[in-house]
Amino acid sequence: MDNLSKLSEQLAELIAEDGYTQTSLAQAIGIPNSNLSLYLADKAMPNFKDFVAVEGSVFPVSQP
């Protein structure tokens, strides 16, 4: 499985497990819904800004 597929799988799990819709997740992490749609469909990789927002939601980091 390549990195793009892993990302889309993790995003789909986040949506399913945490009760998000695609739109609500996009709003929560501050990216356009159209971008999230492309990431979920394995059609695009996020730019750095979006990647940080997406990864922060998939793998939350707590403050020490």
Number of C-alpha atoms within 10 A of each C-alpha: 5 6 10 17 16 13 20 21 16 18 21 18 14 18 17 12 9 9 11 15 13 19 15 13 21 19 13 13 16 13 18 13 15 12 16 24 16 14 21 21 13 16 13 14 18 18 9 9 10 17 14 13 16 24 15 13 16 16 10 9 9 6 4 3
